[in-house]
Amino acid sequence: MCGIVGYIGKRDVAPLLLEGLQRLEYRGYDSAGIVITSPKTAGLRMVKAKGRVRDLEAKVPARFKGTTGIAHTRWATHGAPSDVNAHPHMSADNKVAVVHNGIIDNAAELRKKLEADGVEFLSETDTEVLTHLIARSQAEKLEEKVRQALRLVEGTYGIAVMHADFPDRIVVARNGSPVVLGIGEKEMFVASDVAALVAHTRQIVTLDDGEMATLKADDFRTYTTEGTRTTAEPTTVEWEAESYDMGGHDTYMHKEIHEQADAVDRVLRGRIDDRFSTVHLGGLNLDAREARQIRRVKILGCGTSYHAGMIGAQMIEELARIPADAEPASEFRYRNAVVDPDTLYVAVSQSGETYDVLAAVQELKRKGARVLGIVNVVGSAIAREADGGMYVHAGPEVCVVSTKCFTNTTVAFALLALHLGRTRDLSVRDGKRIIEGLRKLPEQISEVLKQEEEIKKLAEQFADARSMLFIGRVRGYPVAREASLKLKEVSYIHAEAYPASELKHGPLALIEPALPTVAIVPDDDLLEKNRAAMEEIKARSGKILAVAHQEQEKADHTIVVPKNEDELDPILMGIPLQLLAYHTALALGRDIDKPRNLAKSVTVE
């Protein structure tokens, strides 16, 4: 959830760390802190501040020099945002400093034991427990001090540790929360996300769960929490630093919405097989014989990824005729689900590090299930844990609310559905039809985005609404779910999504002029059913915005989107509603890239 960045080398460390925090601020932004040292200066120096990274930067003194440091931008779990609760956390003797992402589940128990031994806590955080455990260790080496402390904690962590007696090193560890090393020329970096590293190096090492590393200016070594050496080969990051810039847009969300045509082109590139009217998905590690043995598909994701999975499940059922459904990973992993050997499980996560999804994958693997991953980040935890899968190639997505990654994930599901369908009973003719539809998507997305000014005017009309209703049937319902979530996330307007067929079973009681309804109305075999639902709303003086393939007489306003194949229409119909959410939030003056209470990559339960 939070952002970690660290550096050891010869450069002035404070500007590097502050720049890295700025790039990671989308991961957490209620407080921030920095601690530095160097072999030539005694002790650790720390500055912390409630608020954004800019608030921390304003507090950093002019003569704050060092060549080694760690820094953190926080998303609160234990303790309200404050200067005291901000990371890093320092031991009482000012010798140990720790930054931590994740949650220590047994923090309360450990805290009581430490307090009984006379330790005084300054903060409400679980992380301070870890700091005191490291400081109290009698081990001679910093690595062993950290290892001893980690043996006592239960939960998830990505940590970086500095010690005044060991100014030549930073020790890091990972269990369930990302830690990435950046390999430079006589300098080393560490971060929780490659976004903080790409301006300085594209050579990275991603730690596995249960793995630690020691960073020195001219070297690094990796090993398990038990002390066994591991072999880590650096890989090259695909994206350059410019990919993380705004590129002339006012917000990352606006930029990422407008990148979707190119992003969809990337996810399709090199994967279409015209000869056999199918697609190449070698990364699935699933041959035709194995694909034909699948009797069910279960898709697991959280939030936007779950909604993409709902669309994916419908595509798989329609094109491959395999029973498929989507479920929140957070619920699946706790309900003791029956794991069927004939079921293909698909884990969906933009970051590839979403903890609930990762934990579900690990539980499925433990029970012998076949698991595919659909993720955006190459080399992420879910990508490494899964038996195979697909990268969606959306490119870096910095805004907390997902737009282009959602769209690319739905396209990836279309590819998977086509692949499974063509190994079974989907005809060559239908395969060609879907391929032609996929190829139209980039241009059609561009057509939708040309309507931005009209959508902006509509959004300004909705900015005063206290609540909104989103409805759709079958293919339209997951689109309504995702659009409702987008509006909530970025504008803070309450919104609900319902199947249009369910209106008469309760929600019609809410309809009044003050409650706008957004209706998803694809031109398919349910068109007249959707029109009947709009008629029910109009009869009760409700205001309607329709997203449709043609003007809708019963709607007060219609956003017309290009028609594709019925199965692919949901991919396009969500895009104008991303713009609607964006411009509604803009009209309300919201912090669009960093919505309150949210963080980009949810690596805690």
Order of alpha helices (4+ residues) and beta strands (2+ residues): beta-alpha-beta-beta-alpha-beta-beta-beta-alpha-alpha-alpha-beta-beta-beta-beta-beta-beta-beta-beta-beta-alpha-alpha-beta-beta-alpha-beta-alpha-beta-alpha-beta-alpha-beta-alpha-beta-alpha-alpha-alpha-beta-alpha-beta-beta-alpha-beta-beta-alpha-alpha
